Amino acid sequence: MKNAKLLIFSDKLIICRVNVLSPEDIGGPDMSMIDPFVVTTTDGEFYLRPWMTEYTAQTEFEIHSDKLLTMAEPTYKLLSKYEEVCK
């Protein structure tokens, strides 16, 4: 899946498609997360839970990249799981 990344925050892992934005204002959001899922793992199995679905039907969220610890390429196994749930 094009642009799928693993976003590592201090309190969670999120896999999503990423779109880099040009902020309109200094300090504005500079990226968007598209179809974000929280990643958890138990005994080597990945579990993906849609992020924020209990609060909104929205599937794209603008964020500030300074909230991230880092961004990484997901493993093939995690990427395959993400592609499966996004169908």
N, C-alpha and C positions, 0 to 999 in steps of 0.2 A: 504494500500500500504506500503510495507516494506521500512523503513528508511525515510519516508516522514516527514519533519520538517518545522516549521515556523521559518524563519530567520528574525530577527528584526534588521534592520540597522537604522541609525539615520534619514534617509530620505525615507525609504520604507519598506514594508513587502513583503517577498518572500516565497512562498511555493515551495518546491522541494524535491527530494530525495537527500540525503547527503552521500558522501563517504569520510571517513577520509583517508588522504594520509600521507605517511612518506616523508617529504621534502628531496630532494636530497642535497640541500644546506641550510645552516642556513639562515632563513628569507624567504625561498621559500614557495610557496603555500602549505597549509596543509589540505585543504579539497576541494572537488569538489561538485558543484551544478549540478544535473542532472534534466532535464526538468523543469527549473525554470519558475514560473509565478508570476507576481506582483499581490498582493492582494489589492483590494479596497473594500469598503463597502458603501452602500447607503440604508438607511431605513431598515437595518438589512439583506440586501441581499449581498452576496459575488459576486464580479466580478473578474475574473482572466484573465490577459493579458500576453501572452508569453513575456518573458524578452529578449530584444536585437534582436528580429526577424527582425527589420527594418535595422539591420546592418550585421547580419550573419545568416547562416542556422545551425550553431553549436547548439547543445542541451546540451552540457556538458562544464562547466566552472570551472577552478581551481581558488581558491581565498585564501586569507589569513584570518584566523578566527579572527584575531585582528581587522578586519573591522566591525565585528558584535557587537551589543550591547548585544544580547543574542539569544539563540535558544530555541524553545519551541515545545511541542506537539500540533498539530492543533486540533481544536474541531472536533467532528464527522461530523458536517455539512460542515465545510471547507474541511476536508479530502475527504468526499463524492464528493464534487464539483470538487476537484482536480483529483480524480480518473476518473470522468466523462470526463473531458477535455483531459486527457492523453490517453484515449482509441483510 
